[in-house]
Amino acid sequence: MTINKTRIALFCSGSGSNFKALFKAIKNKQLPAEIVLCLSNRAQCGAMEFAQQNGITTLHITEKQFASFDEFSEAMVERLKEHQIDITLLAGYMRKVPDAVVAAYPEKMLNIHPSLLPKFGGEGMYGIHVHTAVLEAGETETGATVHFVNEEYDKGEILLQRTVPVLPDDTPETLAARVLECEHRLYPDALEKLLTLQRS
């Protein structure tokens, strides 16, 4: 019996390390899903290169390509619909997703954030800034969170979290490296949980 695979679009801006972890996990765990589109605000980045190397369609789309933000938003929704996307995953996407796109994928859009939300979330809290803030606050643990995306930065319902201890000699860079390792395990687990929820 053939199972219809859930069609996934990844939104990326950087090296694509979470993209690679998800791609590998889908194969290894034999999840009923496939990544069919990599969307980026950057024409060239590690994520786009990885997609091209693995036969995944890429889409470079930015607001500058359109006369207005509304046209940009509508075009993004149209492209996702054209590719029959079921779930969208943000993996290092360094732009706020237009509200129209969020509205088109209610409870079907996930983001991963390098802290234990609601702590150290919100606008401006990304990358090394998060880990610097964690250390400055004297936290003894941090972690990563996968949450549903809504119109506010990092405020959507939490799907899955995992903790990472903060070590006495940590720098923002060493902490970031350990949290990223956690992310690479957490995001595939969160995707698996979402797929199970959708099929139950």
C-alpha positions as CSV (number, residue, x, y, z in Angstrom):
1,M,0.0,0.0,0.0
2,T,1.4,3.4,-1.0
3,I,1.3,6.1,1.7
4,N,1.0,9.6,0.4
5,K,4.0,11.5,1.6
6,T,3.7,14.8,3.3
7,R,5.3,17.5,1.1
8,I,7.6,19.8,3.0
9,A,9.1,23.2,2.1
10,L,12.1,24.4,4.1
11,F,12.7,28.2,4.6
12,C,16.5,28.7,4.9
13,S,19.1,31.5,4.8
14,G,22.3,29.9,6.0
15,S,24.5,26.8,5.9
16,G,21.5,24.5,6.1
17,S,22.7,22.3,9.0
18,N,19.2,21.7,10.3
19,F,18.0,21.2,6.7
20,K,20.7,18.4,6.4
21,A,19.7,16.9,9.7
22,L,16.0,16.8,8.7
23,F,16.8,15.4,5.2
24,K,18.9,12.6,6.8
25,A,16.4,11.8,9.5
26,I,13.5,11.5,7.0
27,K,15.5,8.9,5.1
28,N,16.9,7.0,8.1
29,K,13.6,7.0,10.0
30,Q,11.6,6.3,6.8
31,L,9.2,9.1,7.8
32,P,6.2,9.5,5.5
33,A,7.4,12.9,4.2
34,E,9.7,14.4,1.6
35,I,11.4,17.8,1.3
36,V,10.3,19.1,-2.1
37,L,11.2,22.8,-1.9
38,C,14.0,24.9,-0.4
39,L,13.0,28.6,-0.2
40,S,15.5,31.3,0.6
41,N,15.9,35.0,0.7
42,R,19.5,34.4,-0.5
43,A,20.3,33.2,-4.0
44,Q,23.4,31.4,-2.7
45,C,23.8,29.8,0.7
46,G,24.8,26.4,2.0
47,A,21.1,25.3,2.2
48,M,20.4,26.1,-1.4
49,E,23.6,24.3,-2.5
50,F,22.6,21.2,-0.5
51,A,19.1,21.3,-2.0
52,Q,20.5,21.5,-5.6
53,Q,22.9,18.7,-4.9
54,N,20.0,16.5,-3.8
55,G,17.6,17.2,-6.5
56,I,15.3,19.5,-4.4
57,T,13.7,22.4,-6.1
58,T,15.1,25.8,-5.0
59,L,13.3,29.1,-4.9
60,H,15.1,32.5,-4.3
61,I,12.4,35.0,-3.4
62,T,12.7,38.4,-1.7
63,E,10.6,41.4,-1.2
64,K,12.9,43.4,-3.5
65,Q,11.6,41.4,-6.5
66,F,8.1,42.8,-6.1
67,A,6.4,46.2,-6.3
68,S,4.9,45.8,-2.8
69,F,5.1,43.6,0.3
70,D,1.6,42.4,-0.4
71,E,2.6,41.2,-3.9
72,F,5.6,39.5,-2.3
73,S,3.4,37.8,0.3
74,E,0.9,36.6,-2.3
75,A,3.6,35.3,-4.6
76,M,5.1,33.3,-1.8
77,V,1.8,31.7,-0.9
78,E,1.2,31.0,-4.7
79,R,4.6,29.3,-5.0
80,L,3.9,27.1,-2.0
81,K,0.5,26.1,-3.4
82,E,2.0,25.4,-6.8
83,H,4.4,22.9,-5.2
84,Q,1.4,21.4,-3.1
85,I,3.2,22.0,0.1
86,D,1.6,20.5,3.2
87,I,4.1,21.6,5.9
88,T,6.6,24.5,6.1
89,L,9.7,24.3,8.3
90,L,11.8,27.3,9.1
91,A,15.5,26.4,9.5
92,G,17.7,29.4,9.9
93,Y,15.4,31.7,7.9
94,M,16.5,35.2,8.8
95,R,13.4,37.0,7.7
96,K,10.0,37.4,9.3
97,V,7.5,35.2,7.4
98,P,4.6,37.3,5.9
99,D,1.4,37.0,7.8
100,A,-0.4,35.8,4.7
101,V,2.0,32.8,4.5
102,V,1.5,32.1,8.2
103,A,-2.3,32.2,7.7
104,A,-2.1,29.8,4.8
105,Y,-0.4,27.2,7.0
106,P,-2.2,27.2,10.4
107,E,-0.5,24.7,12.7
108,K,1.5,23.5,9.7
109,M,4.5,25.8,10.0
110,L,7.3,25.1,12.5
111,N,10.3,27.1,13.6
112,I,13.3,26.0,15.7
113,H,14.8,28.5,18.2
114,P,18.0,28.1,20.2
115,S,16.6,28.6,23.7
116,L,14.0,27.3,26.1
117,L,11.2,29.6,25.0
118,P,9.6,31.8,26.2
119,K,13.0,32.7,27.6
120,F,15.3,34.6,25.2
121,G,12.9,34.8,22.3
122,G,11.5,37.6,20.3
123,E,12.8,40.1,17.7
124,G,16.5,40.4,17.7
125,M,17.0,37.2,19.6
126,Y,18.7,34.9,17.1
127,G,22.1,33.2,16.7
128,I,24.9,34.1,18.9
129,H,22.8,36.9,20.5
130,V,20.7,34.3,22.3
131,H,23.7,32.4,23.8
132,T,25.3,35.7,24.9
133,A,22.1,36.7,26.7
134,V,21.8,33.2,28.3
135,L,25.4,33.5,29.7
136,E,24.9,37.1,30.8
137,A,21.7,36.1,32.7
138,G,23.6,33.4,34.6
139,E,21.4,30.6,33.4
140,T,22.4,27.1,34.4
141,E,20.6,25.5,31.5
142,T,19.3,26.4,28.1
143,G,18.2,24.3,25.1
144,A,16.2,24.4,21.9
145,T,12.5,24.8,21.1
146,V,10.4,23.8,18.1
147,H,7.2,25.8,18.0
148,F,4.4,26.5,15.7
149,V,4.7,29.9,13.9
150,N,2.2,32.7,14.4
151,E,2.3,36.4,13.6
152,E,4.6,37.2,16.6
153,Y,8.3,36.3,16.8
154,D,8.8,33.1,18.8
155,K,5.3,33.2,20.4
156,G,3.6,30.2,18.8
157,E,2.6,27.1,20.7
158,I,5.5,24.9,21.7
159,L,5.6,21.5,20.1
160,L,8.9,20.1,21.6
161,Q,11.7,21.3,23.8
162,R,15.0,19.8,25.0
163,T,17.5,21.1,27.6
164,V,21.2,21.7,27.3
165,P,23.3,22.4,30.5
166,V,25.3,25.6,30.6
167,L,28.9,24.8,31.7
168,P,31.0,27.1,34.0
169,D,33.6,27.7,31.3
170,D,31.1,28.2,28.4
171,T,31.5,31.0,25.9
172,P,28.7,32.0,23.5
173,E,30.4,30.0,20.8
174,T,30.9,26.7,22.8
175,L,27.3,27.0,24.0
176,A,26.0,27.6,20.5
177,A,27.8,24.5,19.2
178,R,26.2,22.3,21.9
179,V,22.7,23.8,21.4
180,L,23.1,23.2,17.6
181,E,23.8,19.5,18.2
182,C,20.7,19.4,20.3
183,E,18.7,21.1,17.5
184,H,19.8,18.5,15.0
185,R,18.2,15.8,17.1
186,L,15.2,17.8,18.2
187,Y,13.9,19.1,14.9
188,P,13.5,15.6,13.3
189,D,11.8,14.4,16.5
190,A,9.4,17.4,16.3
191,L,8.7,16.7,12.7
192,E,7.9,13.1,13.5
193,K,5.6,14.2,16.3
194,L,3.8,16.7,13.9
195,L,3.4,14.0,11.2
196,T,1.9,11.6,13.8
197,L,-0.5,14.3,15.1
198,Q,-1.7,15.0,11.6
199,R,-2.3,11.4,10.7
200,S,-4.1,10.5,14.0
